[in-house]
Amino acid sequence: MSQKLKVVIDKAACCGYGVCAEICPQVYKLDANGIVYVDDEIVPEGLEEQAREGAQACPQSALAVKAA
């Protein structure tokens, strides 16, 4: 069983580029203002790598994926 991961969002740092949501739309969503949010901070099984890529692609470093 793989280790559970969670998404940590720094909403103040998010500038709404949306790169995270383009890379991993199953995890990263954008609100009406283009600011990132997640339905559940726990990354669904099988999406760990995509979630990491989405977080690493953020130009503002507003996202982190960490052990839950």
Distance bins in CASP14 RR format, pairs under 12 A and 6 or more apart:
PFRMAT RR
TARGET T0000
AUTHOR 0000-0000-0000
RMODE 2
METHOD distances of the structure
MODEL  1
1 45 0 0 0 0 1 0 0 0 0 0 0
1 46 0 0 0 0 0 1 0 0 0 0 0
2 43 0 0 0 0 1 0 0 0 0 0 0
2 44 0 0 0 0 0 1 0 0 0 0 0
2 45 1 0 0 1 0 0 0 0 0 0 0
2 46 1 0 0 1 0 0 0 0 0 0 0
2 47 0 0 0 0 0 1 0 0 0 0 0
2 48 1 0 0 1 0 0 0 0 0 0 0
2 49 0 0 0 0 0 1 0 0 0 0 0
2 67 0 0 0 0 0 1 0 0 0 0 0
2 68 0 0 0 0 0 1 0 0 0 0 0
3 42 0 0 0 0 0 1 0 0 0 0 0
3 43 0 0 0 0 0 1 0 0 0 0 0
3 45 0 0 0 0 0 1 0 0 0 0 0
3 46 0 0 0 0 0 1 0 0 0 0 0
3 48 0 0 0 0 1 0 0 0 0 0 0
3 65 0 0 0 0 0 1 0 0 0 0 0
3 66 0 0 0 0 0 1 0 0 0 0 0
3 67 1 0 1 0 0 0 0 0 0 0 0
3 68 1 0 0 1 0 0 0 0 0 0 0
4 40 0 0 0 0 0 1 0 0 0 0 0
4 41 0 0 0 0 0 1 0 0 0 0 0
4 42 1 0 1 0 0 0 0 0 0 0 0
4 43 1 0 0 1 0 0 0 0 0 0 0
4 44 0 0 0 0 1 0 0 0 0 0 0
4 45 0 0 0 0 1 0 0 0 0 0 0
4 46 0 0 0 0 0 1 0 0 0 0 0
4 47 0 0 0 0 0 1 0 0 0 0 0
4 48 0 0 0 0 1 0 0 0 0 0 0
4 51 0 0 0 0 0 1 0 0 0 0 0
4 65 0 0 0 0 0 1 0 0 0 0 0
4 66 0 0 0 0 0 1 0 0 0 0 0
4 67 1 0 0 1 0 0 0 0 0 0 0
4 68 1 1 0 0 0 0 0 0 0 0 0
5 24 0 0 0 0 0 1 0 0 0 0 0
5 27 0 0 0 0 1 0 0 0 0 0 0
5 38 0 0 0 0 0 1 0 0 0 0 0
5 40 0 0 0 0 0 1 0 0 0 0 0
5 41 0 0 0 0 1 0 0 0 0 0 0
5 42 1 0 0 1 0 0 0 0 0 0 0
5 43 1 0 1 0 0 0 0 0 0 0 0
5 44 0 0 0 0 1 0 0 0 0 0 0
5 45 0 0 0 0 1 0 0 0 0 0 0
5 46 0 0 0 0 0 1 0 0 0 0 0
5 47 0 0 0 0 1 0 0 0 0 0 0
5 48 1 0 1 0 0 0 0 0 0 0 0
5 49 0 0 0 0 0 1 0 0 0 0 0
5 50 0 0 0 0 0 1 0 0 0 0 0
5 51 1 0 0 1 0 0 0 0 0 0 0
5 52 1 0 0 1 0 0 0 0 0 0 0
5 55 0 0 0 0 1 0 0 0 0 0 0
5 63 0 0 0 0 0 1 0 0 0 0 0
5 64 0 0 0 0 1 0 0 0 0 0 0
5 65 1 0 1 0 0 0 0 0 0 0 0
5 66 1 0 0 1 0 0 0 0 0 0 0
5 67 1 0 0 1 0 0 0 0 0 0 0
5 68 1 0 1 0 0 0 0 0 0 0 0
6 27 0 0 0 0 0 1 0 0 0 0 0
6 38 0 0 0 0 1 0 0 0 0 0 0
6 40 0 0 0 0 1 0 0 0 0 0 0
6 41 1 0 1 0 0 0 0 0 0 0 0
6 42 1 0 1 0 0 0 0 0 0 0 0
6 43 1 0 0 1 0 0 0 0 0 0 0
6 44 0 0 0 0 0 1 0 0 0 0 0
6 48 0 0 0 0 0 1 0 0 0 0 0
6 51 0 0 0 0 1 0 0 0 0 0 0
6 52 0 0 0 0 0 1 0 0 0 0 0
6 55 0 0 0 0 0 1 0 0 0 0 0
6 63 0 0 0 0 0 1 0 0 0 0 0
6 64 0 0 0 0 1 0 0 0 0 0 0
6 65 1 0 0 1 0 0 0 0 0 0 0
6 66 1 0 1 0 0 0 0 0 0 0 0
6 67 1 0 0 1 0 0 0 0 0 0 0
6 68 1 0 1 0 0 0 0 0 0 0 0
7 20 0 0 0 0 1 0 0 0 0 0 0
7 24 0 0 0 0 1 0 0 0 0 0 0
7 26 0 0 0 0 0 1 0 0 0 0 0
7 27 1 0 0 1 0 0 0 0 0 0 0
7 28 1 0 0 1 0 0 0 0 0 0 0
7 29 0 0 0 0 0 1 0 0 0 0 0
7 36 0 0 0 0 1 0 0 0 0 0 0
7 37 0 0 0 0 1 0 0 0 0 0 0
7 38 1 0 1 0 0 0 0 0 0 0 0
7 39 0 0 0 0 0 1 0 0 0 0 0
7 40 0 0 0 0 1 0 0 0 0 0 0
7 41 1 0 1 0 0 0 0 0 0 0 0
7 42 0 0 0 0 1 0 0 0 0 0 0
7 43 1 0 0 1 0 0 0 0 0 0 0
7 44 0 0 0 0 0 1 0 0 0 0 0
7 47 0 0 0 0 0 1 0 0 0 0 0
7 48 0 0 0 0 0 1 0 0 0 0 0
7 50 0 0 0 0 0 1 0 0 0 0 0
7 51 1 0 0 1 0 0 0 0 0 0 0
7 52 0 0 0 0 1 0 0 0 0 0 0
7 54 0 0 0 0 1 0 0 0 0 0 0
7 55 1 0 0 1 0 0 0 0 0 0 0
7 58 0 0 0 0 0 1 0 0 0 0 0
7 62 0 0 0 0 0 1 0 0 0 0 0
7 63 1 0 0 1 0 0 0 0 0 0 0
7 64 1 0 0 1 0 0 0 0 0 0 0
7 65 1 0 1 0 0 0 0 0 0 0 0
7 66 0 0 0 0 1 0 0 0 0 0 0
7 67 0 0 0 0 0 1 0 0 0 0 0
7 68 0 0 0 0 1 0 0 0 0 0 0
8 36 0 0 0 0 0 1 0 0 0 0 0
8 38 0 0 0 0 1 0 0 0 0 0 0
8 41 1 0 0 1 0 0 0 0 0 0 0
8 42 0 0 0 0 0 1 0 0 0 0 0
8 43 0 0 0 0 0 1 0 0 0 0 0
8 51 0 0 0 0 0 1 0 0 0 0 0
8 55 0 0 0 0 1 0 0 0 0 0 0
8 58 0 0 0 0 0 1 0 0 0 0 0
8 61 0 0 0 0 0 1 0 0 0 0 0
8 62 0 0 0 0 1 0 0 0 0 0 0
8 63 1 0 0 1 0 0 0 0 0 0 0
8 64 1 0 1 0 0 0 0 0 0 0 0
8 65 1 0 0 1 0 0 0 0 0 0 0
8 66 1 0 1 0 0 0 0 0 0 0 0
8 67 0 0 0 0 0 1 0 0 0 0 0
8 68 0 0 0 0 0 1 0 0 0 0 0
9 16 0 0 0 0 0 1 0 0 0 0 0
9 20 0 0 0 0 1 0 0 0 0 0 0
9 27 0 0 0 0 0 1 0 0 0 0 0
9 28 0 0 0 0 1 0 0 0 0 0 0
9 29 0 0 0 0 0 1 0 0 0 0 0
9 30 0 0 0 0 0 1 0 0 0 0 0
9 31 0 0 0 0 0 1 0 0 0 0 0
9 35 0 0 0 0 1 0 0 0 0 0 0
9 36 1 0 1 0 0 0 0 0 0 0 0
9 37 1 0 0 1 0 0 0 0 0 0 0
9 38 1 0 0 1 0 0 0 0 0 0 0
9 41 0 0 0 0 1 0 0 0 0 0 0
9 51 0 0 0 0 0 1 0 0 0 0 0
9 54 0 0 0 0 0 1 0 0 0 0 0
9 55 0 0 0 0 1 0 0 0 0 0 0
9 58 0 0 0 0 1 0 0 0 0 0 0
9 60 0 0 0 0 0 1 0 0 0 0 0
9 61 0 0 0 0 0 1 0 0 0 0 0
9 62 1 0 0 1 0 0 0 0 0 0 0
9 63 1 0 1 0 0 0 0 0 0 0 0
9 64 0 0 0 0 1 0 0 0 0 0 0
9 65 0 0 0 0 0 1 0 0 0 0 0
9 66 0 0 0 0 0 1 0 0 0 0 0
10 35 0 0 0 0 0 1 0 0 0 0 0
10 36 0 0 0 0 1 0 0 0 0 0 0
10 55 0 0 0 0 0 1 0 0 0 0 0
10 58 0 0 0 0 1 0 0 0 0 0 0
10 60 0 0 0 0 1 0 0 0 0 0 0
10 61 1 0 0 1 0 0 0 0 0 0 0
10 62 1 0 1 0 0 0 0 0 0 0 0
10 63 1 0 0 1 0 0 0 0 0 0 0
10 64 0 0 0 0 1 0 0 0 0 0 0
11 30 0 0 0 0 0 1 0 0 0 0 0
11 31 0 0 0 0 1 0 0 0 0 0 0
11 33 0 0 0 0 0 1 0 0 0 0 0
11 34 0 0 0 0 0 1 0 0 0 0 0
11 35 1 0 1 0 0 0 0 0 0 0 0
11 36 1 0 0 1 0 0 0 0 0 0 0
11 37 1 0 0 1 0 0 0 0 0 0 0
11 38 0 0 0 0 0 1 0 0 0 0 0
11 60 0 0 0 0 0 1 0 0 0 0 0
11 62 1 0 0 1 0 0 0 0 0 0 0
11 63 0 0 0 0 0 1 0 0 0 0 0
12 35 0 0 0 0 1 0 0 0 0 0 0
12 36 0 0 0 0 0 1 0 0 0 0 0
12 60 0 0 0 0 1 0 0 0 0 0 0
12 61 0 0 0 0 0 1 0 0 0 0 0
12 62 0 0 0 0 1 0 0 0 0 0 0
13 35 0 0 0 0 0 1 0 0 0 0 0
13 36 0 0 0 0 1 0 0 0 0 0 0
13 55 0 0 0 0 0 1 0 0 0 0 0
13 58 0 0 0 0 1 0 0 0 0 0 0
13 59 0 0 0 0 1 0 0 0 0 0 0
13 60 1 0 1 0 0 0 0 0 0 0 0
13 61 1 0 0 1 0 0 0 0 0 0 0
13 62 1 1 0 0 0 0 0 0 0 0 0
13 63 0 0 0 0 1 0 0 0 0 0 0
13 64 0 0 0 0 0 1 0 0 0 0 0
14 20 0 0 0 0 1 0 0 0 0 0 0
14 21 0 0 0 0 0 1 0 0 0 0 0
14 28 0 0 0 0 0 1 0 0 0 0 0
14 29 0 0 0 0 0 1 0 0 0 0 0
14 30 0 0 0 0 1 0 0 0 0 0 0
14 31 0 0 0 0 1 0 0 0 0 0 0
14 33 0 0 0 0 1 0 0 0 0 0 0
14 34 1 0 0 1 0 0 0 0 0 0 0
14 35 1 0 1 0 0 0 0 0 0 0 0
14 36 1 0 1 0 0 0 0 0 0 0 0
14 37 0 0 0 0 1 0 0 0 0 0 0
14 38 0 0 0 0 0 1 0 0 0 0 0
14 55 0 0 0 0 0 1 0 0 0 0 0
14 58 1 0 0 1 0 0 0 0 0 0 0
14 59 0 0 0 0 0 1 0 0 0 0 0
14 60 1 0 0 1 0 0 0 0 0 0 0
14 61 0 0 0 0 0 1 0 0 0 0 0
14 62 1 0 1 0 0 0 0 0 0 0 0
14 63 0 0 0 0 1 0 0 0 0 0 0
15 30 0 0 0 0 0 1 0 0 0 0 0
15 33 0 0 0 0 0 1 0 0 0 0 0
15 34 0 0 0 0 1 0 0 0 0 0 0
15 35 0 0 0 0 1 0 0 0 0 0 0
15 36 0 0 0 0 1 0 0 0 0 0 0
15 58 0 0 0 0 1 0 0 0 0 0 0
15 59 1 0 0 1 0 0 0 0 0 0 0
15 60 1 0 1 0 0 0 0 0 0 0 0
15 61 0 0 0 0 0 1 0 0 0 0 0
15 62 1 0 0 1 0 0 0 0 0 0 0
15 63 0 0 0 0 0 1 0 0 0 0 0
16 22 0 0 0 0 0 1 0 0 0 0 0
16 28 0 0 0 0 0 1 0 0 0 0 0
16 29 0 0 0 0 0 1 0 0 0 0 0
16 30 1 0 0 1 0 0 0 0 0 0 0
16 31 0 0 0 0 1 0 0 0 0 0 0
16 32 0 0 0 0 0 1 0 0 0 0 0
16 33 1 0 0 1 0 0 0 0 0 0 0
16 34 1 0 1 0 0 0 0 0 0 0 0
16 35 1 0 0 1 0 0 0 0 0 0 0
16 36 1 0 0 1 0 0 0 0 0 0 0
16 37 0 0 0 0 0 1 0 0 0 0 0
16 58 0 0 0 0 1 0 0 0 0 0 0
16 59 0 0 0 0 1 0 0 0 0 0 0
16 60 0 0 0 0 1 0 0 0 0 0 0
16 62 0 0 0 0 1 0 0 0 0 0 0
16 63 0 0 0 0 0 1 0 0 0 0 0
17 23 0 0 0 0 0 1 0 0 0 0 0
17 28 0 0 0 0 0 1 0 0 0 0 0
17 30 0 0 0 0 1 0 0 0 0 0 0
17 34 0 0 0 0 1 0 0 0 0 0 0
17 35 0 0 0 0 0 1 0 0 0 0 0
17 36 0 0 0 0 1 0 0 0 0 0 0
17 54 0 0 0 0 0 1 0 0 0 0 0
17 57 0 0 0 0 1 0 0 0 0 0 0
17 58 1 0 0 1 0 0 0 0 0 0 0
17 59 1 0 1 0 0 0 0 0 0 0 0
17 60 1 0 0 1 0 0 0 0 0 0 0
17 61 0 0 0 0 0 1 0 0 0 0 0
17 62 0 0 0 0 1 0 0 0 0 0 0
17 63 0 0 0 0 0 1 0 0 0 0 0
18 24 0 0 0 0 0 1 0 0 0 0 0
18 25 0 0 0 0 1 0 0 0 0 0 0
18 28 1 0 0 1 0 0 0 0 0 0 0
18 29 0 0 0 0 1 0 0 0 0 0 0
18 30 1 0 1 0 0 0 0 0 0 0 0
18 31 0 0 0 0 0 1 0 0 0 0 0
18 33 0 0 0 0 0 1 0 0 0 0 0
18 34 1 0 0 1 0 0 0 0 0 0 0
18 35 0 0 0 0 1 0 0 0 0 0 0
18 36 1 0 0 1 0 0 0 0 0 0 0
18 37 0 0 0 0 0 1 0 0 0 0 0
18 54 0 0 0 0 1 0 0 0 0 0 0
18 55 0 0 0 0 0 1 0 0 0 0 0
18 57 0 0 0 0 1 0 0 0 0 0 0
18 58 0 0 0 0 1 0 0 0 0 0 0
18 59 0 0 0 0 1 0 0 0 0 0 0
18 60 0 0 0 0 0 1 0 0 0 0 0
18 62 0 0 0 0 0 1 0 0 0 0 0
18 63 0 0 0 0 0 1 0 0 0 0 0
19 25 0 0 0 0 0 1 0 0 0 0 0
19 28 0 0 0 0 1 0 0 0 0 0 0
19 30 0 0 0 0 0 1 0 0 0 0 0
19 34 0 0 0 0 0 1 0 0 0 0 0
19 36 0 0 0 0 1 0 0 0 0 0 0
19 53 0 0 0 0 1 0 0 0 0 0 0
19 54 1 0 0 1 0 0 0 0 0 0 0
19 55 0 0 0 0 1 0 0 0 0 0 0
19 56 0 0 0 0 1 0 0 0 0 0 0
19 57 1 0 1 0 0 0 0 0 0 0 0
19 58 1 0 0 1 0 0 0 0 0 0 0
19 59 1 0 0 1 0 0 0 0 0 0 0
19 60 0 0 0 0 1 0 0 0 0 0 0
19 61 0 0 0 0 0 1 0 0 0 0 0
19 62 0 0 0 0 0 1 0 0 0 0 0
19 63 0 0 0 0 1 0 0 0 0 0 0
20 26 0 0 0 0 0 1 0 0 0 0 0
20 27 1 0 0 1 0 0 0 0 0 0 0
20 28 1 0 1 0 0 0 0 0 0 0 0
20 29 0 0 0 0 1 0 0 0 0 0 0
20 30 0 0 0 0 1 0 0 0 0 0 0
20 34 0 0 0 0 0 1 0 0 0 0 0
20 35 0 0 0 0 0 1 0 0 0 0 0
20 36 1 0 1 0 0 0 0 0 0 0 0
20 37 0 0 0 0 0 1 0 0 0 0 0
20 38 0 0 0 0 1 0 0 0 0 0 0
20 50 0 0 0 0 1 0 0 0 0 0 0
20 51 0 0 0 0 1 0 0 0 0 0 0
20 52 0 0 0 0 0 1 0 0 0 0 0
20 53 0 0 0 0 1 0 0 0 0 0 0
20 54 1 0 1 0 0 0 0 0 0 0 0
20 55 1 0 0 1 0 0 0 0 0 0 0
20 56 0 0 0 0 1 0 0 0 0 0 0
20 57 1 0 0 1 0 0 0 0 0 0 0
20 58 1 0 1 0 0 0 0 0 0 0 0
20 59 0 0 0 0 1 0 0 0 0 0 0
20 60 0 0 0 0 0 1 0 0 0 0 0
20 61 0 0 0 0 0 1 0 0 0 0 0
20 62 0 0 0 0 1 0 0 0 0 0 0
20 63 1 0 1 0 0 0 0 0 0 0 0
20 64 0 0 0 0 0 1 0 0 0 0 0
20 65 0 0 0 0 0 1 0 0 0 0 0
21 27 0 0 0 0 1 0 0 0 0 0 0
21 28 1 0 1 0 0 0 0 0 0 0 0
21 29 1 0 0 1 0 0 0 0 0 0 0
21 30 1 0 1 0 0 0 0 0 0 0 0
21 31 0 0 0 0 0 1 0 0 0 0 0
21 34 0 0 0 0 1 0 0 0 0 0 0
21 35 0 0 0 0 0 1 0 0 0 0 0
21 36 1 0 0 1 0 0 0 0 0 0 0
21 37 0 0 0 0 1 0 0 0 0 0 0
21 38 0 0 0 0 0 1 0 0 0 0 0
21 50 0 0 0 0 0 1 0 0 0 0 0
21 51 0 0 0 0 0 1 0 0 0 0 0
21 54 0 0 0 0 1 0 0 0 0 0 0
21 55 0 0 0 0 0 1 0 0 0 0 0
21 57 0 0 0 0 0 1 0 0 0 0 0
21 58 0 0 0 0 0 1 0 0 0 0 0
21 63 0 0 0 0 0 1 0 0 0 0 0
22 28 0 0 0 0 1 0 0 0 0 0 0
22 29 0 0 0 0 0 1 0 0 0 0 0
22 30 0 0 0 0 1 0 0 0 0 0 0
22 36 0 0 0 0 0 1 0 0 0 0 0
22 50 0 0 0 0 0 1 0 0 0 0 0
22 53 0 0 0 0 0 1 0 0 0 0 0
22 54 0 0 0 0 1 0 0 0 0 0 0
22 57 0 0 0 0 1 0 0 0 0 0 0
22 58 0 0 0 0 0 1 0 0 0 0 0
23 36 0 0 0 0 0 1 0 0 0 0 0
23 47 0 0 0 0 0 1 0 0 0 0 0
23 49 0 0 0 0 0 1 0 0 0 0 0
23 50 1 0 0 1 0 0 0 0 0 0 0
23 51 0 0 0 0 1 0 0 0 0 0 0
23 52 0 0 0 0 1 0 0 0 0 0 0
23 53 1 0 1 0 0 0 0 0 0 0 0
23 54 1 0 1 0 0 0 0 0 0 0 0
23 55 0 0 0 0 1 0 0 0 0 0 0
23 56 0 0 0 0 1 0 0 0 0 0 0
23 57 1 0 1 0 0 0 0 0 0 0 0
23 58 0 0 0 0 1 0 0 0 0 0 0
23 63 0 0 0 0 0 1 0 0 0 0 0
24 36 0 0 0 0 0 1 0 0 0 0 0
24 38 0 0 0 0 0 1 0 0 0 0 0
24 43 0 0 0 0 1 0 0 0 0 0 0
24 44 0 0 0 0 0 1 0 0 0 0 0
24 46 0 0 0 0 0 1 0 0 0 0 0
24 47 1 0 0 1 0 0 0 0 0 0 0
24 48 0 0 0 0 1 0 0 0 0 0 0
24 49 0 0 0 0 1 0 0 0 0 0 0
24 50 1 0 1 0 0 0 0 0 0 0 0
24 51 1 0 1 0 0 0 0 0 0 0 0
24 52 0 0 0 0 1 0 0 0 0 0 0
24 53 1 0 0 1 0 0 0 0 0 0 0
24 54 1 0 1 0 0 0 0 0 0 0 0
24 55 0 0 0 0 1 0 0 0 0 0 0
24 56 0 0 0 0 0 1 0 0 0 0 0
24 57 0 0 0 0 1 0 0 0 0 0 0
24 58 0 0 0 0 0 1 0 0 0 0 0
24 63 0 0 0 0 0 1 0 0 0 0 0
24 65 0 0 0 0 1 0 0 0 0 0 0
25 36 0 0 0 0 0 1 0 0 0 0 0
25 38 0 0 0 0 0 1 0 0 0 0 0
25 39 0 0 0 0 0 1 0 0 0 0 0
25 47 0 0 0 0 0 1 0 0 0 0 0
25 50 0 0 0 0 1 0 0 0 0 0 0
25 51 0 0 0 0 0 1 0 0 0 0 0
25 54 0 0 0 0 0 1 0 0 0 0 0
26 38 0 0 0 0 1 0 0 0 0 0 0
26 39 0 0 0 0 1 0 0 0 0 0 0
26 40 0 0 0 0 0 1 0 0 0 0 0
26 43 0 0 0 0 1 0 0 0 0 0 0
26 44 1 0 0 1 0 0 0 0 0 0 0
26 45 0 0 0 0 0 1 0 0 0 0 0
26 46 0 0 0 0 1 0 0 0 0 0 0
26 47 1 0 1 0 0 0 0 0 0 0 0
26 48 0 0 0 0 0 1 0 0 0 0 0
26 50 1 0 0 1 0 0 0 0 0 0 0
26 51 0 0 0 0 1 0 0 0 0 0 0
26 54 0 0 0 0 0 1 0 0 0 0 0
27 36 0 0 0 0 1 0 0 0 0 0 0
27 37 0 0 0 0 0 1 0 0 0 0 0
27 38 1 0 1 0 0 0 0 0 0 0 0
27 39 0 0 0 0 1 0 0 0 0 0 0
27 40 0 0 0 0 1 0 0 0 0 0 0
27 41 0 0 0 0 1 0 0 0 0 0 0
27 42 0 0 0 0 1 0 0 0 0 0 0
27 43 1 0 0 1 0 0 0 0 0 0 0
27 44 1 0 0 1 0 0 0 0 0 0 0
27 45 0 0 0 0 0 1 0 0 0 0 0
27 46 0 0 0 0 0 1 0 0 0 0 0
27 47 1 0 1 0 0 0 0 0 0 0 0
27 48 0 0 0 0 1 0 0 0 0 0 0
27 49 0 0 0 0 0 1 0 0 0 0 0
27 50 1 0 0 1 0 0 0 0 0 0 0
27 51 1 0 1 0 0 0 0 0 0 0 0
27 52 0 0 0 0 0 1 0 0 0 0 0
27 53 0 0 0 0 0 1 0 0 0 0 0
27 54 0 0 0 0 1 0 0 0 0 0 0
27 55 0 0 0 0 1 0 0 0 0 0 0
27 63 0 0 0 0 1 0 0 0 0 0 0
27 65 0 0 0 0 1 0 0 0 0 0 0
28 34 0 0 0 0 0 1 0 0 0 0 0
28 35 0 0 0 0 0 1 0 0 0 0 0
28 36 1 0 1 0 0 0 0 0 0 0 0
28 37 1 0 0 1 0 0 0 0 0 0 0
28 38 1 0 0 1 0 0 0 0 0 0 0
28 39 0 0 0 0 1 0 0 0 0 0 0
28 40 0 0 0 0 0 1 0 0 0 0 0
28 41 0 0 0 0 0 1 0 0 0 0 0
28 43 0 0 0 0 0 1 0 0 0 0 0
28 44 0 0 0 0 0 1 0 0 0 0 0
28 47 0 0 0 0 0 1 0 0 0 0 0
28 50 0 0 0 0 1 0 0 0 0 0 0
28 51 1 0 0 1 0 0 0 0 0 0 0
28 52 0 0 0 0 0 1 0 0 0 0 0
28 53 0 0 0 0 0 1 0 0 0 0 0
28 54 1 0 0 1 0 0 0 0 0 0 0
28 55 0 0 0 0 1 0 0 0 0 0 0
28 57 0 0 0 0 0 1 0 0 0 0 0
28 58 0 0 0 0 1 0 0 0 0 0 0
28 62 0 0 0 0 0 1 0 0 0 0 0
28 63 1 0 0 1 0 0 0 0 0 0 0
28 65 0 0 0 0 0 1 0 0 0 0 0
29 35 0 0 0 0 1 0 0 0 0 0 0
29 36 1 0 0 1 0 0 0 0 0 0 0
29 37 1 0 1 0 0 0 0 0 0 0 0
29 38 1 0 0 1 0 0 0 0 0 0 0
29 39 1 0 0 1 0 0 0 0 0 0 0
29 40 0 0 0 0 0 1 0 0 0 0 0
30 36 1 0 0 1 0 0 0 0 0 0 0
30 37 1 0 0 1 0 0 0 0 0 0 0
30 38 0 0 0 0 0 1 0 0 0 0 0
31 37 1 0 1 0 0 0 0 0 0 0 0
31 38 0 0 0 0 0 1 0 0 0 0 0
31 39 0 0 0 0 0 1 0 0 0 0 0
34 62 0 0 0 0 0 1 0 0 0 0 0
35 60 0 0 0 0 0 1 0 0 0 0 0
35 62 0 0 0 0 1 0 0 0 0 0 0
35 63 0 0 0 0 0 1 0 0 0 0 0
36 51 0 0 0 0 0 1 0 0 0 0 0
36 54 0 0 0 0 1 0 0 0 0 0 0
36 55 0 0 0 0 1 0 0 0 0 0 0
36 57 0 0 0 0 0 1 0 0 0 0 0
36 58 0 0 0 0 1 0 0 0 0 0 0
36 60 0 0 0 0 1 0 0 0 0 0 0
36 62 1 0 0 1 0 0 0 0 0 0 0
36 63 1 0 0 1 0 0 0 0 0 0 0
36 64 0 0 0 0 0 1 0 0 0 0 0
37 62 0 0 0 0 0 1 0 0 0 0 0
37 63 0 0 0 0 0 1 0 0 0 0 0
38 44 0 0 0 0 0 1 0 0 0 0 0
38 47 0 0 0 0 0 1 0 0 0 0 0
38 51 0 0 0 0 1 0 0 0 0 0 0
38 54 0 0 0 0 0 1 0 0 0 0 0
38 55 0 0 0 0 0 1 0 0 0 0 0
38 63 0 0 0 0 1 0 0 0 0 0 0
38 65 0 0 0 0 0 1 0 0 0 0 0
40 47 0 0 0 0 0 1 0 0 0 0 0
40 51 0 0 0 0 0 1 0 0 0 0 0
40 68 0 0 0 0 0 1 0 0 0 0 0
41 51 0 0 0 0 0 1 0 0 0 0 0
41 63 0 0 0 0 0 1 0 0 0 0 0
41 64 0 0 0 0 0 1 0 0 0 0 0
41 65 0 0 0 0 0 1 0 0 0 0 0
41 66 0 0 0 0 1 0 0 0 0 0 0
41 68 1 0 0 1 0 0 0 0 0 0 0
42 48 0 0 0 0 0 1 0 0 0 0 0
42 51 0 0 0 0 0 1 0 0 0 0 0
42 65 0 0 0 0 0 1 0 0 0 0 0
42 66 0 0 0 0 0 1 0 0 0 0 0
42 67 0 0 0 0 0 1 0 0 0 0 0
42 68 1 0 1 0 0 0 0 0 0 0 0
43 49 0 0 0 0 1 0 0 0 0 0 0
43 50 0 0 0 0 1 0 0 0 0 0 0
43 51 1 0 1 0 0 0 0 0 0 0 0
43 52 0 0 0 0 1 0 0 0 0 0 0
43 53 0 0 0 0 0 1 0 0 0 0 0
43 54 0 0 0 0 0 1 0 0 0 0 0
43 55 0 0 0 0 1 0 0 0 0 0 0
43 63 0 0 0 0 0 1 0 0 0 0 0
43 64 0 0 0 0 0 1 0 0 0 0 0
43 65 1 0 0 1 0 0 0 0 0 0 0
43 66 0 0 0 0 1 0 0 0 0 0 0
43 67 0 0 0 0 0 1 0 0 0 0 0
43 68 0 0 0 0 1 0 0 0 0 0 0
44 50 0 0 0 0 1 0 0 0 0 0 0
44 51 0 0 0 0 1 0 0 0 0 0 0
44 68 0 0 0 0 0 1 0 0 0 0 0
45 51 0 0 0 0 0 1 0 0 0 0 0
45 68 0 0 0 0 0 1 0 0 0 0 0
46 52 0 0 0 0 0 1 0 0 0 0 0
47 53 0 0 0 0 0 1 0 0 0 0 0
47 54 0 0 0 0 0 1 0 0 0 0 0
47 55 0 0 0 0 0 1 0 0 0 0 0
47 65 0 0 0 0 0 1 0 0 0 0 0
48 54 0 0 0 0 0 1 0 0 0 0 0
48 55 0 0 0 0 0 1 0 0 0 0 0
48 65 1 0 0 1 0 0 0 0 0 0 0
48 66 0 0 0 0 0 1 0 0 0 0 0
48 67 0 0 0 0 0 1 0 0 0 0 0
48 68 0 0 0 0 0 1 0 0 0 0 0
49 55 0 0 0 0 0 1 0 0 0 0 0
49 56 0 0 0 0 0 1 0 0 0 0 0
49 65 0 0 0 0 1 0 0 0 0 0 0
50 56 0 0 0 0 0 1 0 0 0 0 0
50 57 0 0 0 0 0 1 0 0 0 0 0
50 65 0 0 0 0 0 1 0 0 0 0 0
51 57 0 0 0 0 0 1 0 0 0 0 0
51 58 0 0 0 0 0 1 0 0 0 0 0
51 63 0 0 0 0 1 0 0 0 0 0 0
51 64 0 0 0 0 0 1 0 0 0 0 0
51 65 1 0 1 0 0 0 0 0 0 0 0
51 66 0 0 0 0 0 1 0 0 0 0 0
51 68 0 0 0 0 0 1 0 0 0 0 0
52 58 0 0 0 0 0 1 0 0 0 0 0
52 63 0 0 0 0 1 0 0 0 0 0 0
52 64 0 0 0 0 1 0 0 0 0 0 0
52 65 1 0 1 0 0 0 0 0 0 0 0
52 66 0 0 0 0 0 1 0 0 0 0 0
52 67 0 0 0 0 0 1 0 0 0 0 0
53 63 0 0 0 0 0 1 0 0 0 0 0
53 65 0 0 0 0 1 0 0 0 0 0 0
54 61 0 0 0 0 0 1 0 0 0 0 0
54 62 0 0 0 0 0 1 0 0 0 0 0
54 63 1 0 0 1 0 0 0 0 0 0 0
54 64 0 0 0 0 0 1 0 0 0 0 0
54 65 0 0 0 0 1 0 0 0 0 0 0
55 61 0 0 0 0 1 0 0 0 0 0 0
55 62 0 0 0 0 1 0 0 0 0 0 0
55 63 1 1 0 0 0 0 0 0 0 0 0
55 64 1 0 1 0 0 0 0 0 0 0 0
55 65 1 0 1 0 0 0 0 0 0 0 0
55 66 0 0 0 0 1 0 0 0 0 0 0
56 62 0 0 0 0 0 1 0 0 0 0 0
56 63 0 0 0 0 1 0 0 0 0 0 0
56 64 0 0 0 0 1 0 0 0 0 0 0
56 65 0 0 0 0 1 0 0 0 0 0 0
57 63 0 0 0 0 1 0 0 0 0 0 0
57 65 0 0 0 0 0 1 0 0 0 0 0
58 64 0 0 0 0 1 0 0 0 0 0 0
58 65 0 0 0 0 0 1 0 0 0 0 0
END
